Amino acid sequence: MTTRLVFVHGVGGPRDTAAELGEWLRALTDGARAAGHSRRAPHLLHGGAVDVRFAYYGDLFTDDQAQGTTTSYDDASHAASLVALMLEAVDEHMAEAEDAYEARVLLRARTQLAPEGDQQGAGDVLRQALNAANTLLAMPGLRKLGGWASDRLMVHQLGQVRRYLTRAAPDRAGLGLDQRIRERVTRELDPSGPTVVVAHSLGTVVAFEALHDHAGSVPLLVTLGSPIGMRTAVRSRMRPQPLSVPAAVGGWLNFWDRDDFIVGRPQLEKCVDRNAAAVLPVSRRVDSDGLWVHPAAKYLAAPGVAGPVIEALEAAATT
């Protein structure tokens, strides 16, 4: 029986899936070699021993936008939920600001996100998000080395989290955007054999929900840069509630980088209940090189991330 490895991407625009899969595999191979798996990694990841899949759903956001429903923010509650997500992220980082400059930038952004006085509608709320995003781009890493190039791009991509959790935008068959996204992940999972799942950013939310309806075996779930820890903006809107480890999951490693702006509270084991097999998430910190640390390839190149993935694939292949 062939073991399957499924990658689930996060926020961002349309992408070349073959190129991105290649980038993720190269990063994972480099990280595995650094972890001491130089012999097995190429065979598992590039030699056909593992069935590697890339679950892509980015085009669904583009299709939704074409219908005029993704970035208008004409509903004040939608714009407010985006601001809530940004505000929670800012508060997380304010609590651990490492220098005075970072603290000043975060404080200014927080003031822009939560100004005194009542706002007059969705346009004003969206303006708050754009102003705060422009301020946050002054932080090292958010604009440089592959980060967000503009405040509108930052708001647009963070808005994808909001759009998924809104459970709206039904298609002609009545399936909401979130359902269609989960279907993209579900169809890549092996219904009868073992699947190791590596999910990034928004993809960690999608994978978590999809795995609750998956009957196959998932010996390891790896989440990278996950926003699941954001209590108000993300966690309270996920399903099913209360949050618990999906029954199919035999192990869950959650990796976070302190400099990753999108990550919520990293210790998911404090906010996600164990499953029937007593499995809980195990959160581990990663310190990536460079300024822009959110990309999945940054996490996958870390030996502490890549090593357990290769070990899980090896173990699944021998059972």
N, C-alpha and C positions, 0 to 999 in steps of 0.2 A: 504494500500500500504506500503510495507516494504522499509525502507530507506537503502541505500547502502553506505558503507564506503570503499573506495579504497585507499590502500597504494601503493605508487610507489617508489621503491628503487633507489639508486644512484650508484656511481662508486663502483667497487670492483670485486672480483672474483666470481666464482660459489658459490651458497649458498643453504642451506637447507631452502626452503621457509616456511615449517611448523614451524621450529624452529625460524626463523626470525620473522614470523608473531606473534608467541607467545611472543617473546621479545618485539616487538613494542606494542602489546596489554597490556602487563604487565606495560610497561613504561607509556603508556597513562592512564591506570587505576590508577597508583600511582599518576600521575600528576593531574588527575581529582579529586581524593580524597583530595589532598592538596589544590585544588581550591574550595573545599566545595561540591563536587558532589559525596560523598561517597555512597549514596543510589542508585543513578541512573546509575552510571558508570558500575558496574558489570552487571546489567540487560541489559543495552544497548549493551555492548561490548562482554559479555560472555553468555547472556541468550537467544540469538536468536532474540532479538528485532530488531537488525540491521544485515543486510547481509554484512559480512566483507570479503573483497577480498584483495589479495596481487598480484599486477601486476609484474610478473617476466620476465626479458629479459636478464639476465646476461649470459645465455647459448649462446645467439646469438653472443656475443663477442668471446666466446670460439670456436663456430663453424666457425666464420670468421677467427680466428687465425689458425684453422686447415687447412684452404685453403691457408694459407701463406700470408694473406693480412693485418694483424692487427698490428704487432709489428716490421716489417722489416724497416719501415721508409726509404724505398729506394727512395722515392720521397722527394726531398729537401723541397718542399712547405709544405708537411705534417709535417716534422720534425720542420720546421720553425713555423708552427701554434701552435705546442705544446710549443715551447719556448716562443711564444707570450703570451700564456695563463699563463705560469709560471711567465713571466716578469710582466704581469699586476697584478697578485696576489702579487708579491713581492713589487711592487710600492705602492699598496693599503696599505700594512702593514708598509712599510717604513714611510708613512705619519703619522702613529699613533704609532710608536714604543714607548714602555713604559719604556725602559731602554737602557743603552749604549750597553750592550751585545747583545740584540736583534737587535739593529740598526747595529752593526758591522756584525752580521751574515747575515742580509738582504742585506747590502751593498756588501759584498763579493759575495753573490749569484747573485746579480744584475750584478756585473762585469763579472762573469762567463757566464751569459746569454747573455750579450751584450758587448763582448770584442771589443777592437779596431781592425780595419783591416777586410778584407774580409775573409769569410770562404770558404772552398773548396768543400763543398757538404754536402749531408745529413748526412754522418758519422760524420763530424765535428760538425754539428748543434746538432745532437743527443748527442754527447759527452758533449757539453755545458750543455744540459739539465741534463745529469747524474751527471756531476760535481756539478752543482748548487743544485740538489736534495740531494746529499751527504752533501753539506754544510748546507742546510736547516734542515737536520735531527739533527743538533746540537741544534736546538731550542727545548725548553721543550715541550713535548706533541706530537711532530710529530713522534717520534720513540716509546715512552713509552705508557703504558696503552691502547694498542689496536691500536696504530698508525701504520705508515708505518715501516716495518722492514728493508727495504733496499732502496737504491736509485733507483734500477731498478723497484721495486714494486711501488714506488711513481710515477715514470715516466709512467709505464704501466697503472696505474689506471687513472692518469690525462689524459693520451692519449685516454681514452675512450670518453671523452668529444670531443676531436678533431675528433675521428673516427665517432661519431654520426653526427657532423656538417659538415663533408666532403661530405656527401650525396653520398657515393660510395658503393663498394662491393655488386653489385647486385646478387641476387640468380638466379636460372634457370628461374624463372618467370619474371625476370627483376626488382624485387623490391629491392631497396637499403636497406642497414642496417638500416638507420633511419626509413624507412617506416615499416620494419618488427618490429622494436622496438615499434613504435607508435601503430601498430596493437595489440600488446600484452596489451597495456593500454586500447585501445578502446574497446576491447572485454570484459573487466571487468566493464565498465561503464554501467549504466542502461539507455537504450535508451528512456524509457518512464517515469521513476520515478526519484526521487531525489537522487543524488549521492554527498556525501561529499568526496573530494579528498585531501589526505595528501601526498605530494611529497617531496622527499629529494634529494639534490645535483643535479646530472645530471638528475634525475627524474623530477625535476622542469621544466627543458627545455622540456623534452619529454611530460610531462603532459600539459604544456602550448600549445604546438603545436597540440597535439591530441585534446584538448578541443575546438580548433577553428573549428573542423569538427564534433563536438558533438551537437546533437539536443536536448538532454535531459536537465533536470534542474540540476545545480550545485549550491546549496545554499551557499556553502563555499569551496573555494580553499585555502589550507594551504601549503605554501612553506617553507622548512627548509634548511638552509645552501645553498642557491641558488647562482649559478654563473651567473645568468641572468644579473646582474649589470656590468659584465665585458664588457666594451663597444667594444673593438676591437676584443678580442679573442672569445667572445660568442655572445653578443647581436646583433652585426652587421651581424652575420651568421644565426640568427634564422629566422623563417618564421611564418606567413606572415609579411612583412615590410610595413609601420612602425609598431612597436609593439603596440598592444592594448589589453586590457582585453578581453578574449573570450566572445562572446555574451551570452553563457549559464551561465556564472559565476555571481552569485548574491552577492558575497563578497569574498575578497581576503586578507588574512593575511600573511605577509611575515616576518619570524623570522630569526634573524641573531645573531651570537655570535662574539664578537670582536676577539676572539682567534681562530676562525675557518678560517684556511688558505685558504680554497677553496671559501669562500664567496667573491663576488665582492662588488661594492658599494651597500650598503644595502637599500637605499631609492629608491625602484623601482617605486614609484609614480612619481619620477622626470624623468623617462625614458620610462614609459609605459603609453600610452594614455588610457583614460576612454572608456568604451563601450557605447552602445546606452542607457543603463540604468544608466549612469553616475557613474559606479563602477570603482574605482581606487584601486590599491594595497595599503595596509596600513602596513608600516614596523615597527616592534617592536624589540628592542634589548632583548636578553636573555643572562643571565650570568650563564653558567653551572658550576657545580662543577667538579673538576678534571682537568687533563692536556689535554687529548685528547677529544675535544669537538665536533668533526664533526659528530660522529654517530647519526643516527636518534633518537635512544632511549634516548640520552642525551637531545635532544630538547623536545621530547614527554613527558618526566618526569617533565618538567617545568610547574608549575600551569598556568602560563600565556599562554602557548600553549595548554595544555590539556583542560582547562576550555572552551574556545570558541568552540573547536571541539565537546565536549559533548553538549553544548548549541545548536549548529547547528543541531546535530542529534536529540535532543529532539524536537526542533522546527519543523523539517521536519517530524517527526513521528506524530505530532499532526495536520498537515495540510492536 
